[in-house]
């Protein structure tokens, strides 16, 4: 008969074995437990697998040498074999399942009589009135003890001895420092702001504005035997590097032959009275054309005019910039004071211009006008000392000078500036401060609780006054207020120092 062999492994559990059995389509399913694999099959597991095989219409068998598994299988009627070959050769027969021993049925009878027989009679002393009263008293006292332990709460208010101490210490603020040191060194922090503004001043400079260009007629003379063409735009001038040059307005041709002439109108290249040149002063022809012809102006050139006007000079623009920067610097100082905290220390001597973002003049250089307006946008930087850094330094100094057994009250710390900040050659800023604060004697809360726990109010107060140095008598508040003994449990007692 066809048999499905399933070899079990150490990681197989009941669910995985059932799933593998479900894929079998044979009338017999043989489960093989390898010799060196640690496979656990309990009695209940074998029973579940046997029922599952029957639901599939198959019979399950085992190949194993484990005595415990073999015994459980034989008890359930599952065939067990020494090897797979034996299982395939032999015929499988259902082994009758061993029946578990059952209890003998109890003889029938009157249940009421049996209950009376097994019921134990109560001891006589338990029903005695004295016993019951004692038990009730113990229960009441137990409840009262629990109430006494957990219900009361006490608050002990102490006023320890305090004293005021003061220390004067130098402070050095440095840009390269990032932490506060008890030696007096703190960070110098930097802040930047951008400000803009406009400044208008009346100009004092004068200038001349050209109005028209000078014109005239020049005569070109041929120096060769051939005709020479004079192109329009030919430049003539009085001498090399002349202030004003003239340009021909039209083209002309000088007839062939030495001494032949032609007149061509010219115009100054720049406007102004400099173009009004005397006769016979325009004698230079620009370029290679000067090798073929000579030139002169028989009549003076005229028509060049100019107009005197008021115009901003470099000194005017410099004065406007100086006034603008002075105004923005004062504005920057106020702006820095407004942006930092009120207790921060601004180093006013460190206010400087980081960069000029915009500098614009109206009218621009060369433009005429009786006034000039400068618009600027400037970034300023300044260094300052944070109040928190100064307070931290003051707290460190006071704590270092506080007597043993005392600690500084942080809320009482005050800082006063003794000298104004000054800048050293290395860029650090120095000044002196005075730090004052109240120090209070330390109170060991555990010791206070040990003194008062479980005592009456008057006894607890006397113990506190006798063992602690206080400026005033201690105060003990109870909850509920009518309770006269302090709690025994330490966590029900709160200690408050004022």
DRENSEPA-743330 format. One record per atom (N, C-alpha, C): residue in one letter; y, z, x. Coordinates in steps of 0.02 Angstrom, whole numbers, plus 50000, padded with zeros to 5 digits. Example, Ala and Ser with C-alpha at 12.3 -4.5 7.8 and 13.67 -1.06 7.14 Angstrom:
// DRENSEPA-743330
A497165039050660
A497755039050615
A498355039050660
S498885035450642
S499475035750684
S500025039450645
This chain:
// DRENSEPA-743330
X499415000050043
X500005000050000
X500625000050045
X501124996450022
X501734995750062
X502095002450066
X502295004150128
X502605010650140
X503275009550176
X503805013150154
X504465013150187
X504495019150234
X504565017850299
X504585023150349
X505315024750365
X505505030950358
X506195033150373
X506155038550427
X506425037050486
X506425041750542
X507055046050538
X506955052550533
X507525057150527
X507825058650596
X508485060050596
X508845061750657
X509175068550648
X509415071350705
X509685078150703
X510315078650660
X510695073050653
X511325073350615
X511215071950541
X510585070350521
X510465068950450
X510495075450409
X510785074850350
X510775080450303
X510445078050238
X510425082350189
X510075080850126
X510365074650092
X511025073950093
X511355068350059
X511195061750093
X511235061650161
X511105055450197
X510375053250189
X509895058250187
X509195056450179
X509075053650110
X509395056650060
X509325053949991
X509585046849987
X510155045550020
X510445038750018
X509965033750050
X509665035650106
X509195031050140
X508565029950098
X508345035050061
X507775034250017
X507935029549959
X508555029649936
X508745025549878
X508685018149893
X508755016249959
X508695009149976
X507965006749980
X507505011449978
X506795009549983
X506555006649917
X506195001149920
X505924997849860
X505164997749862
X504875002849893
X504145003249901
X503885009249862
X503225009149845
X502945014749806
X502845020949849
X502865020249916
X502775026049958
X503345026350009
X503615032450019
X504155033650067
X503925038950115
X503895037150180
X503645041650231
X504235044050273
X504355050650273
X504885053650313
X504575056150378
X504835053650435
X504565055250500
X505045059950536
X504805065850556
X505205070650594
X505005069850668
X505435066850711
X505245065850782
X505115072550816
X504725072150869
X504505078150904
X505075081750938
X505535077950967
X506075080951007
X506745080950970
X506755079350907
X507365079650867
X507375086150828
X507955089450828
X508025095750792
X508245094250721
X507745093650676
X507875091950606
X507715098050563
X508195099850521
X508105105750478
X507955103450407
X507375105150382
X507185103650312
X506935110150281
X507345112850238
X507165118950204
X506705117550144
X506435122850118
X505985122250061
X506335118850002
X506965120949990
X507325118049934
X507505110749947
X507615108850012
X507765101950029
X507165097450014
X506565099850033
X505965095950020
X505845095149945
X506005100349907
X505915099849835
X506385094749805
X507025094549829
X507505089749804
X507295082649822
X507055081649884
X506835074949905
X506235072649865
X505775077349849
X505185075549809
X505395073249739
X505865076849709
X506095074849643
X506465068149645
X506845067049698
X507215060749704
X506725054849712
X506195055849750
X505705050549758
X505365048949691
X505215054149652
X504905052949587
X505385049249541
X506045050749546
X506525047049504
X506555039749524
X506375038149587
X506365031249610
X505705027849595
X505225031649568
X504565028849554
X504135028349616
X504255032749665
X503875032449727
X503615039449743
X503165039549794
X502885045749817
X503125046949889
X503315053149905
X503585054649971
X503055058150012
X503035056550078
X502575059750124
X502945061650187
X502615065950230
X502935068450291
X502485067450350
X502815065850408
X502475065850472
X502835070850515
X502535076650529
X502855081950568
X502335086550596
X502505089950650
X502075094950679
X502395101950676
X502955102350642
X503285108750634
X502925112750581
X502685118650601
X502265122450555
X502635124450492
X503245126550500
X503625128850441
X503715123250390
X503895117250415
X503995111550370
X503335109550338
X502785109750377
X502125107850350
X501915112750295
X502045119150306
X501845124150257
X502235123250192
X502895122050198
X503305121050138
X503095114750101
X502935109350139
X502725103050107
X502065103850071
X501595107350102
X500945108350069
X501015112650007
X501485117450009
X501595121649950
X501865117549893
X502275112449908
X502575108149856
X502125102349837
X501555101449872
X501095096049856
X501295089449888
X501665089649944
X501875083549979
X501375082150033
X501085075950036
X500605074350089
X500915074750158
X500545077750206
X500785078550274
X500285075350321
X500525071550372
X500105067850418
X500305069450489
X499845067950536
X499975069150607
X500375063350637
X500285057250610
X500635051350638
X500745046250583
X501165041350599
X501315036050550
X500695031650539
X500305030650592
X499705026550585
X499225029750536
X499135036350543
X498685039950497
X498945039450426
X499625039950418
X499915039750351
X499805032950318
X499805027550357
X499715020950329
X498985019450314
X498525022650353
X497805021450341
X497545025550283
X497765031650279
X497475036350230
X497765035150161
X497385037150113
X497625036850043
X498015043150028
X498555042349992
X498985048149976
X498745051049910
X498635057449913
X498445060849851
X498925066649841
X499105067749779
X499545073349763
X499175079849775
X499455084149816
X499165090749830
X499415095349775
X498985098849743
X499205103349690
X499695108549717
X500255109349681
X500785113949702
X500555121149692
X500675125049744
X500495132049740
X500955135649693
X500665139749652
X501075143349604
X501295149949635
X501925151349626
X502195157749651
X501965163249606
X501805168949634
X501555174549593
X502075176749543
X501865178149484
X502315180349431
X502205187849417
X502725190749392
X502675197749373
X502235198449311
X501875203649310
X501475204949250
X501925206449192
X501765203749136
X502195204649077
X502205211949057
X502795214149044
X502865221149023
X502545222048955
X502185227248948
X501875228348882
X502385229348829
X502225226448772
X502695227048717
X502705234148692
X503275236148666
X503335242948641
X504015244148613
X504145250048593
X504795251848565
X505295252548621
X505805248148620
X506315248248673
X506715254548673
X506855257348614
X507255263448610
X506895269148646
X506215269548635
X505835274848667
X505845274148743
X505775267748766
X505795266648839
X506475268448869
X507045266748834
X507705268348860
X507795275848865
X507545279548815
X507615286848817
X507195289748874
X506645286348890
X506225288948944
X506565288249011
X506905282449023
X507215281249089
X507905284249094
X508235285949038
X508915288549041
X508905295449073
X509365296449121
X509405302849156
X509885307349119
X509685313249114
X510105318149081
X510665320449129
X511275321349100
X511845323649140
X511765330949159
X511955332449221
X511915339349244
X512375343749202
X512175349949193
X512555354449150
X513235356349179
X513275356649247
X513905358849277
X514455353649269
X514245347249260
X514755341949253
X515125342549188
X514805344949138
X515135345549073
X515485352149063
X515475356349113
X515795362949108
X516565362049106
X516945365749064
X517675365149060
X518035366249126
X517795370949165
X518135372349229
X518115366349275
X517525362949275
X517455356949317
X517945351549294
X517995350549230
X518445345249205
X519175346849220
X519375353149213
X520065355149227
X520215354049301
X519735355849344
X519845354849416
X519915347449433
X519495343249403
X519535336049416
X520215333249393
X520445335449335
X521085333149310
X521655335349356
X521605341549380
X522135344049425
X522155340049490
X521565338549517
X521545334649579
X521855327749568
X521705324549511
X521995317949496
X522755318349490
X523015323549456
X523745324249449
X524075325349516
X523775329749557
X524065330949623
X524035324649667
X523525320749659
X523475314549698
X524035309749679
X524165309149614
X524705304749592
X525375307249618
X525485313949614
X526105316849640
X526185315749715
X525625316249751
X525655315049824
X525855307849839
X525575303149801
X525745296149811
X526485294949795
X526715298049741
X527425297349723
X527865300249778
X527665306149804
X528065309349857
X528085305249920
X527565301249934
X527545297249994
X527935290749987
X527865287349931
X528125280549926
X528755279749884
X528915284549841
X529495283749797
X530145285649831
X530205291449863
X530855293349892
X531065288649948
X531725287749954
X532025283950009
X532645287650032
X532755287850097
X533325291450125
X533725286950171
X534385288050170
X534835284450216
X535225289650255
X535145289350321
X535475294150366
X536075290650398
X536675293150384
X537295290250412
X537535294650469
X537615291550528
X537825295150588
X538475292250614
X538875296550643
X539515294450673
X539495296550747
X539185292350791
X539115294250861
X539795294550897
X539785297550955
X540395298050996
X540585291151021
X541235289451017
X541495282951041
X542075284151088
X542205279151130
X542765279551177
X543035272551190
X543675272351209
X544005265951223
X544025264851297
X543845258851319
X543875257151390
X544245250551400
X544535249851458
X544945244051473
X544795241751544
X544845235051554
X544725232151620
X545175226151629
X545475225551688
X545895219751707
X545505215551755
X545445209051740
X545035204751783
X545365197851790
X545285194751848
X545545187951857
X545075182851826
X545375177351803
X544985172051771
X545125165551808
X544605161751821
X544655155251854
X544315150051809
X544715145351785
X544435139951743
X544345133751786
X543735131251788
X543565125451831
X543225120051789
X543415113751802
X543145108151763
X542405107051777
X542165108751835
X541465107551853
X541005113151831
X541275118451800
X540865124051778
X540685123051704
X540065124451687
X539835123651618
X539645130351585
X539605135751623
X539405142251596
X539915147551616
X539855153251583
X540295158951597
X539935163651645
X540285165451699
X539995170051749
X540405176451750
X540055182051763
X540395188451763
X540895189051820
X540845184651870
X541325184651925
X542015182251903
X542085179651842
X542735177651816
X542805170151809
X542295166351825
X542335158951821
X542105156751751
X542515152651719
X542355149951653
X542485142451654
X542215138651605
X542335131351603
X543055129751583
X543335124651615
X543975121751594
X543815115551551
X543915116151488
X543735110751442
X544305105751436
X544135099551418
X544635094151414
X544675091551343
X545275089851323
X545395086751258
X545855080751268
X545735075551228
X546135069351232
X546405067751162
X547025065151161
X547335062951098
X547705056351112
X547795052451060
X548175046051065
X548785046651020
X549375045351049
X550005045651012
X550365038951019
X550765037250969
X551165031250972
X551875032850946
X552345028450964
X553035029350943
X553455023450964
X554075023550942
X554545018050958
X555205021150980
X555535017851028
X556175020151056
X556655014251060
X557245014951030
X557765009651031
X558365012151069
X558625008051116
X559225009751154
X559705003851154
X560335005251168
X560845000051174
X560834997351245
X560794990851251
X560724987851318
X561404987651352
X561404987751418
X562024987551458
X562074981251500
X561554977351506
X561564971351548
X561884965351512
X562164960751552
X562444954551527
X562084948751559
X562064943051523
X561744937051549
X562084930951520
X561914925251548
X562194918851526
X561644914751494
X561784912151435
X561294908151399
X561514900851403
X561114896451435
X561294889251438
X561324886251368
X561844881751358
X561944878651292
X561764871251292
X561984867451343
X561874860151344
X561764857851415
X561474851751422
X561324848851487
X561874843951507
X562014843651573
X562514838951599
X562224831851603
X562654826851593
X562464819751596
X562944815851640
X562724809951660
X563144805651703
X562804799051718
X563074795451766
X562804788851786
X562734788951861
X562134786451885
X562034785951957
X561944778451974
X562104776852037
X562054769952060
X561504769552114
X561004765252100
X560474764152148
X560644757952190
X560554758052258
X560704752552303
X560054750552338
X559914743752337
X559304741052365
X559354741152441
X558834743552474
X558814743652546
X558324738452574
X558054734252529
X557554729352550
X557774722352527
X557374717352545
X557504710452525
X557154708852459
X556794713452431
X556424712152369
X556714716252312
X556574713952250
X556804717652191
X556414724252186
X556764729452166
X556454736152161
X556534738652089
X555974740952060
X555984743651992
X556104751251994
X556584753451954
X556734760751949
X556434763151883
X555874766751883
X555564768951820
X555994774251785
X555924774451719
X556244779951682
X555914786551701
X556294791851711
X556014798251732
X556054799351806
X556384794551843
X556464795551915
X556934801351927
X556764805751974
X557154811851986
X557614810652046
X558244812652037
X558744812452091
X559064819352095
X559304821152156
X559594827752165
X560094827552220
X560484833052225
X561014833252275
X560724834152344
X560224838352351
X559894839452415
X559214842452400
X558834843152453
X558174846152444
X558244853352419
X557794855352374
X557804862052345
X558454863452309
X558734858252277
X559344859252239
X559194863452177
X559714867052152
X559624871252093
X559514867152030
X559854861452025
X559794857251966
X559634850151988
X559124847251955
X558954840251969
X559064836151907
X559164829551918
X559294824951864
X558714820151857
X558644817351796
X558104812751781
X558404806651747
X558164800551768
X558414794351738
X558164793751666
X558614791251622
X558444790851551
X558144784051532
X558194779051575
X557914772451558
X557714768951622
X557314763651613
X557064759851671
X557574754451691
X557594753051757
X558044747751781
X557734744251841
X557974738251856
X557724734251912
X558314732351956
X558284733952021
X558814732052069
X558634725052096
X559114720752093
X559004713752115
X558814713552188
X558464708052208
X558234707352276
X558834706352322
X558804709352381
X559324708652431
X559624715352448
X559764716052512
X560044722352536
X560754723052508
X560894728952480
X561554730352454
X561624729052380
X561114726052348
X561154724952277
X561114731852241
X561484732652186
X561534739152151
X561394738452077
X561254744352046
X561184744851974
X561354752051953
X561694752751896
X561864759451870
X561394761351813
X561154767451815
X560674770051765
X560914776951743
X560944778351678
X561154785051654
X560624790351671
X560864796451686
X560424802051703
X560624808251663
X560154813051660
X560284819451626
X559984825151666
X560344830751668
X560094836651705
X559444839151672
X558974841351714
X558334843851688
X558404850951659
X558924854551677
X559044861251652
X559754861651625
X559834865451571
X560494866351540
X560914871251580
X561564870751573
X562014875451606
X562544871851646
X563024875751669
X563594872751705
X563404870651776
X562804872851800
X562584870651866
X562464863151867
X562354860151810
X562244852951808
X562894848851815
X563474851851811
X564114848251820
X564244847351894
X563984841851921
X564034840551994
X564624835852009
X564964836852066
X565514832352086
X565254825352103
X565714820652110
X565524813752126
X565224813452196
X564784808552205
X564464807152269
X564064813152296
X563764817152251
X563344822852273
X562614821552260
X562444817252212
X561744815752198
X561534810052244
X561234811852301
X561114806952353
X560374806552373
X559934810252340
X559234810452359
X558804807852301
X558344803052319
X557864800352270
X557184803752284
X556904806752234
X556274810352242
X555694805452247
X555234806552295
X554634802552301
X554714796752350
X554194792352350
X554174786652397
X554694781352379
X554974781652317
X555484776752298
X556114777452341
X556214783452371
X556794784452414
X556784780352478
X556214777152496
X556174772752554
X556444765752539
X556494764152473
X556704757352454
X557414757052428
X557664762552401
X558334762552372
X558684768952392
X559354768652390
X559774774552398
X560134775752332
X560444781752324
X560754783452261
X561384787552273
X561824787152226
X562424791252226
X562714791252156
X563164796252141
X563494796352076
X564224794952086
X564454789252067
X565164787452078
X565634792252042
X565434794751985
X565854799251946
X565494806051939
X565874811451930
X565564817951922
X565144818151857
X564604822051859
X564224823251798
X564564828851758
X564504828551692
X564854833351650
X564454834751587
X564704839651548
X564374841351484
X563914847351488
X563804850051547
X563384855951552
X563774862251531
X563544865751480
X563894871751456
X563404877551449
X563684883751450
X563284889751442
X563714895051409
X563364900251379
X563694905451340
X563504912351368
X564014916351382
X563884923151406
X563614927351348
X563094931551362
X562764935451309
X562524942151338
X562434947051293
X562164953651312
X561404953251310
X561074955751363
X560344955251369
X560084961351406
X559484963851384
X559194969751416
X558984968151487
X559174972551532
X558994971751602
X558364975851616
X558104975251677
X557524979251697
X557684986651695
X558314988351713
X558514995351710
X558514997851638
X558724993651590
X558714995751520
X558004996951497
X557534992651514
X556844993551493
X556534999751526
X556705000951589
X556455006951623
X556735013251590
X557365013151570
X557665018951537
X557335020151469
X557195014751432
X556865015551367
X556155018351376
X555795016251427
X555125018751439
X555135026051459
X555625028051500
X555675035051521
X555805039551461
X556275037451416
X556415041451357
X555815041751311
X555445036251304
X554865036051260
X554315040651286
X554175040451352
X553655044751379
X553845052151376
X554485053551385
X554705060551379
X554595063151308
X554765058851259
X554665060851188
X553925061751172
X553505057051194
X552795057451179
X552465063351215
X552705065151275
X552415070851310
X552555077351273
X553175078051249
X553335084051208
X552925084251144
X552845078351114
X552445077951053
X551715079551068
X551465077351126
X550775078651145
X550655086151154
X551135089651183
X551065096851193
X550975100351125
X551395098751077
X551345101751010
X550685099750977
X550475093450988
X549855091150956
X549245094750986
X549245095851052
X548705099551083
X548675106751056
X549255109951049
X549265116851024
X549005117150952
X549115111850914
X548885111850844
X548145110350838
X547865106550886
X547165104450880
X546685109550908
X546885113550957
X546435118650983
X546505124950942
X546025129550949
X546045135850912
X546645140050934
X546865144450889
X547455148350903
X547365153050963
X546745155250976
X546625159751032
X546455156051097
X546385149551094
X546255145651155
X546875145651200
X546755144951265
X547305144951314
X547415137751338
X547985134851319
X548155127951340
X548495128251408
X548255124251455
X548575123751521
X549085118051517
X549705119851502
X550215114751488
X550355110451549
X550265113251609
X550405109351669
X549885103851681
X549335104051643
X548825098851651
X548895093151602
X549415093451559
X549525087851512
X549745081751551
X549385076351545
X549535070251583
X549345064151542
X549595058351565
X549445051951532
X548795049151561
X548305048251517
X547675045351539
X547735037751546
X548035034551496
X548135027351499
X548645025251446
X548995019751460
X549465016851412
X549105011151376
X549005012051313
X548625007151273
X549075001451248
X549725002751238
X550174997551212
X550874998851239
X551194993451264
X551894993751288
X552224987051270
X552624987051219
X552904980851192
X553654981651181
X554054976651208
X554784976751202
X555004971451152
X555514973251113
X555804968651064
X556574969051069
X556924963551091
X556644957151111
X556284957651179
X555844952851193
X555494952951257
X555964951251314
X555714951851374
X556124950351433
X556384943251429
X557044942551440
X557374935951435
X557704934851368
X557534938751317
X557834937951252
X558494941551247
X558954938751210
X559624941651203
X559624946551145
X560054951451152
X560124956451099
X560514962451123
X560874965651078
X561264971451097
X560844977751103
X560244977851076
X559784983451081
X559094980951101
X558694985551127
X558004983951143
X557564989751116
X557014987951083
X556564992851053
X555894992651090
X555674998551112
X555034999151148
X554535002651102
X553964999451091
X553415002351053
X552845003851101
X552615010151100
X552085012151147
X551525015951111
X550925015351138
X550355019351117
X550025022051180
X550005028651186
X549815031951249
X549255037051235
X548765037351279
X548245042451276
X548405047951325
X548425054251300
X548565060051341
X547925064251348
X547875067751403
X547325072451414
X547615079151437
X547245084451421
X547455091151441
X546835095551446
X546875100651488
X546335105451495
X546525112051462
X546025115651439
X546155122151407
X545545126551416
X545635133051403
X545095137851406
X544935140051335
X544295139651317
X544075141451250
X544105149051242
X544335151251183
X544375158351169
X543685161551170
X543175157951149
X542495160651149
X542255161951221
X542445157351268
X542255158551338
X542615164651366
X543255165351350
X543635171151375
X543355177551346
X543185177451281
X542895183451250
X542215185151280
X541815180051294
X541165181351325
X541245184551393
X541735181951432
X541865184951498
X542105192151491
X542555193451443
X542805200251432
X542235204951411
X541785202551369
X541225206651347
X540755208251405
X540625203251448
X540205204451506
X540515209751552
X541175209251563
X541515214051607
X541505221051578
X541635221651512
X541625228251481
X540935231351482
X540425227351466
X539735229951466
X539525232251536
X539765228551587
X539585230551655
X539915237151675
X540485238751646
X540845244951664
X540725250551613
X540305249251562
X540165254351511
X539705259751539
X539845266251526
X539405271551550
X538705270851520
X538225273851554
X537535273651531
X537475277151463
X537085274251419
X536995277051353
X537505274851303
X537975270551323
X538485267951278
X538435260351276
X538675257351222
X538705250051215
X539355248251181
X539625242251199
X540275240051173
X540185237451101
X540655239351058
X540665236750990
X541015229950992
X540655224750975
X540925217950983
X541535216750940
X541565219650881
X542135218450837
X542775221650863
X542715226450908
X543315229950933
X543615226650995
X543305221351020
X543535218151082
X544195214651072
X544685216051116
X545335212551117
X545475210151187
X545805204351192
X545965201251257
X546715199851258
X547045201951312
X547765200951320
X547895197351386
X548335192451384
X548505188751445
X549025192551485
X548865194051548
X549325197751592
X549785193151630
X549515187651658
X549925182751694
X549825175851663
X550295171351676
X550255164551650
X549805160351696
X549455155451667
X549015151251708
X549395147151759
X549105146451819
X549385142351872
X548835138151902
X549025132151925
X548545127251950
X548495127952026
X547885128452052
X547765128752124
X547725121652153
X547675121252218
X547635114752251
X546995111052233
X546455114752221
X545825111552204
X545775109552130
X546305110652092
X546315108752021
X546085114251974
X545845119852000
X545645125451956
X546265129151932
X546185132751877
X546745136351846
X546595143751849
X547085147751871
X546995154951878
X547495158751836
X547275164251807
X547715169051774
X547335175651767
X547655180751741
X547375187451736
X547385189651664
X546845193051642
X546805195651574
X546635203051575
X546795206451520
X546595213451510
X546145213651449
X545545216251457
X545065216851403
X544985224051383
X545025225451318
X544935232151292
X544425232051235
X544065237651229
X543575238051175
X543315245151168
X543045246651110
X542755253151097
X542005252951112
X541785258051147
X541065258751160
X540805264751122
X540205264251098
X539905269451056
X539245271651087
X539095278051080
X538475280751108
X537875277751071
X537375275651109
X536775272751079
X536375278051043
X536095276250986
X535685280750946
X534985278050941
X534495282150959
X533785280250955
X533555281550883
X533485276250844
X533315277050774
X532635280350765
X532155278650808
X531485281850802
X531525289350813
X531955291450860
X532045298650873
X532365302150814
X532855298750783
X533185301650724
X532685302550667
X532275297450656
X531775297850602
X531275303450616
X531085304250679
X530615309550697
X530905316450684
X531575317150692
X531905323550681
X531915325550608
X531975320650562
X532105322350492
X531515321350445
X531015317450464
X530495315750417
X530125321850392
X530045322350326
X529675327750294
X530065334150285
X530685334550310
X531075340650305
X531505340650242
X531725346750223
X532215347350170
X532895344850193
X533355343950146
X534005341050164
X534375345350214
X534435351750201
X534815356250245
X534485356750313
X533825357150315
X533475357650379
X533555351250419
X533525345450385
X533605339050420
X534305338350449
X534815340450411
X535495339950435
X535615344650495
X535325350550491
X535395355150547
X535055352450610
X534475349350601
X534125346450659
X534535340950692
X534875336750652
X535285331450679
X535875334250717
X536225339350689
X536805342150722
X536605345750786
X536015348450789
X535795352150848
X535585347550905
X535295341850889
X535005337450941
X535425331450959
X535945329750920
X536345323850933
X537075325750944
X537435321850987
X538155322750996
X538515317950949
X538815320850897
X539145316850846
X539865318950838
X540285314250818
X540995315750806
X541095319350740
X540655318350692
X540705321750627
X539995323250602
X539955327350551
X539305329450525
X538935323550496
X538285323350505
X537885317750476
X537855318350400
X537745312650369
X537695312350296
X537025309350278
X536675312750231
X536015310350209
X536045308950135
X535905302750116
X535885300650045
X535165299550025
X534965302849969
X534285302349945
X534255297949883
X533695294549875
X533565290749814
X532835292149794
X532735295349736
X533235297549687
X533655303349713
X534255304149685
X534735308949712
X534505316149704
X534075317649656
X533855324549645
X533295326649691
X533025321849729
X532475323549774
X532735327349835
X532415332749855
X532675337249906
X532305336849973
X531805332649979
X531435332150042
X531445324850066
X531535324150130
X531535317450159
X530835314650161
X530745308150156
X530075305150154
X529685306550218
X529035306650210
X528595307450268
X528485300750304
X528535295350267
X528405288750297
X529045286250332
X528995284350396
X529605282250433
X529955276250402
X529585271450374
X529915265450349
X530305266750285
X530255272850257
X530655274650199
X531315277950218
X531465278350283
X532075281550308
X532485276250345
X533115275250324
X533575270450356
X534095274350395
X534225272150457
X534725275350499
X535315270550507
X535925272850489
X536535268750492
X537035272250536
X537325268550583
X537865271350626
X538525268550604
X539025272650601
X539695270550579
X540195271550634
